[in-house]
Amino acid sequence: MERVIIYGTGRHAELTADLMQKFNIHKVIGFTVEKEYLKEFELNGFPVFLYEELVHSHPPDKFKMFIAVGPQQVNRAREELYLDAKKKGYQFVNCICPSPYIDKGVILGENVFIDQFCWVSSFVEIGNNTTLIGSKIGHHCKIEDNCFVSVGVLAGNVTLKKNVFIGLNSTIGPNIVLGEYTVVGMGCTISKSTNPSSVYLNQSTKKQKFDSSKLKLL
């Protein structure tokens, strides 16, 4: 079990620490953020360290890191932090929750997050610094670095190029390649390969002109 410093103090960082502890994946030592984001020196009973001082307070030869940041700036923020920590000499752990639905043969990079509600089929490759939350990944899929899939469905033989984001309840059809930095919003269905930096948004459900008192729910 590795001793780990988690970058971030947001909800994804809280979730990562909770799952690492709950499933005995790694020993969480504390959190870290840059000075401009430091609001408190404690989070959920764990200390919060200054990132600018981390190399001295928690050197990379004794501690490992996990970058727990969401998909901000089409995953660029998490990518920059990952590369910066790597440049400082840190190695990274994964947070892979135990699940009978994650194939044992999946090929994983580093700084990968997969929660206990994911379903990952055979012959899947997942690159560095990628996050999967409550998603279903079909056979022979390849997910490159810095991707974020939140409650999405990938059919068989799908490729996500780097920094792809897939939102809630979106479905990607089989044999499709999503170009790098593609953004798929909530509730979308993608049936053709996409160009880099494409954006797909589903229209929100429209609010009706009458209120709920007019409805008779059987």
N, C-alpha and C positions, 0 to 999 in steps of 0.2 A: 504494500500500500504506500503510495507516494504522498509526500507532504506538499500540499498545493496552495498557492496563492491565486485567488480568483480576481481577474480584472473586472471591475464594474460594481456598482451598488444599486442598480436598477432591479426590476422584477425578474429579468432573466438571470441575473447574477444570484439573486435570492433563491430562485428555483434550482439553479445548478448546485448551489451549496447544500440545499435541503436534500436533493436526490443523492448527491455524493455521500452524505452522512447516512441517510436512511438505508441505502443499499450497500453501505460499506465499500464504496467504489474507491475512494481516496480519503485521506485525512485532510480536511480543510483547516488551514492555519489562520486565514483571514482574507480580507478583501483589499484591493488597492485601486486608487484612482489618482489622476493628476490633480494638482493643487487647486486648479480652477473649479473642479467638480467636487472637492471635498467639503461636505457639509457637517458630518459627524465622524467621530473617531471610533464608533462602534456600530455594528449592524447585526441584529439578532444574536447578540452575545459574542460575536467575532470582532476582533480589532480591524480597523481600516487604516492601511498604511499609505504613505505618500509614494506615488509611483516614481517620482523623480529621485527618491532616496532608496528605492527598493533594492538596487544592486548591492548597496552597502548594508542595509538592514537584513535583507533576505537574499543572499547571493545565489546565482544560478547553479553553483556546484552543490548546493544543499537543498534547494527548493525548485519545484516545477510550477508551471503556470497553466491557467485556463482563461482564455479571453471569452467572457460571457456578456457579449454585446449583441443587440438585435440587428435588424436589417437596415439601419439608418444609412442614407446616401447610397442605396442599392448595395449594401454590404461593404462599402468602401471604408467606413469608419472602423469596423471590426478587422478588415484586412490590414489597414495601416497600423493598428495596434499590435496585431499578430506579428507583422514584419518588424516592427520596432522592438518588441520584446525578444524576438529571435535574434536581432542584431546585437542586443545586449547579452546574448549568450544563453537565454532560457530555453529549456526543452518544455514540451507540452504534453499534457495528459489528455485522454478522452473521457467523456462522461457518457458511457453506454449503459443504459439501465437494463437489468436482466429481464428477458422476455422470451418465451418459447416461440415467438413469431419473428425473431430476428435470426436469419440464417447464419450458422456458425462459420460459413465460408466467405462471408462478406469481406471485401478488401477495404481497409480503413486507413485514412491518412491520420493526421494529428489534429488536436483541438477540435474534435468532432463531438457533437451533442446529439444523442438519440434517446428520446424519452421512452417510458415503459408502454406507451400506447401505440408505438409504431409497428408496422408490419413490413419486413424487408425480405424479399424473396431471394432466390438463388442467383449466383453469378452477377452480383451487384458490386460496383466499385464506388466508393465515396471518398472524395478528395479532402484536402486539409481545410480546417477552419469552416466547416459546414455544419448547419443545424437542421435537424429534422424533429418536428413536433407533431405528434398524433397523425402521422402520414402513412400512406400505403405505397410502397415502392415495388414495382413489378420486376420480373426476371430480366436479367441482362441490361439493367439500367446503369448508366454511368453519370455520376454527379461530380462535377469538377469543383475546384476550390472556391471557398467563400460564398457558397449558396445558402439559401434559407427557404425551407419548405414548411409551411405551417398548415397542418390539417389538409394536405393536398393528396391527390391520387395520381401516380405515374403508372401508365400501362407498361407493357413489356417493351424492352429495347428502346427506351427513351434516353436521350443524352441532354444533360443540362450543362452548358458551358459555364465558365466562371461567373460568379456574382449574380446568378439568377435568383429572383425572388418569386415564390408562388404563394398566393394568399389562401385564405380559408375556403374550403369546399370547392376548390378548382380542380379540374381534371385534365390531364395531358394524355392525348391518344397515343397509340402504339407507333413505334418506328419514327419518332419525331425528334428533331434537334432544336433546342431552344438556344438561340444565339446569346453570347455573353451580355450581361446587364439587362436581359429581358425581365420585365416586370409583369406578372400576371396577378390581377387583383382578385378580390373575393368573388366566388361563384362563377368563374369563367370556364369555358370548355375550349381547349386548343386542339384543333384537328390537323394543323399543318405546321411545318417547321417555321421558325421565326428568324427575322434578321436581328443582328445585334442592336441592343438598346430599344427594342420594341416595347410598347406599353399596351396592355389589354385590360380594359375596365368594363365591368358589368354595371348597367344602370341600377341604381338603388331602387328597392321596392317603393312605389309611390304611396304617399299618405292619402287616404280617402278624405273626401270633403265632409263626411258625416262622422260623428264620434261613436264610441263603442256602445253607448246606451241604445242605439238603434238596432243593434244586433241581437238576434235570438239564437243562442248557441245551443244546439241539441246534444 
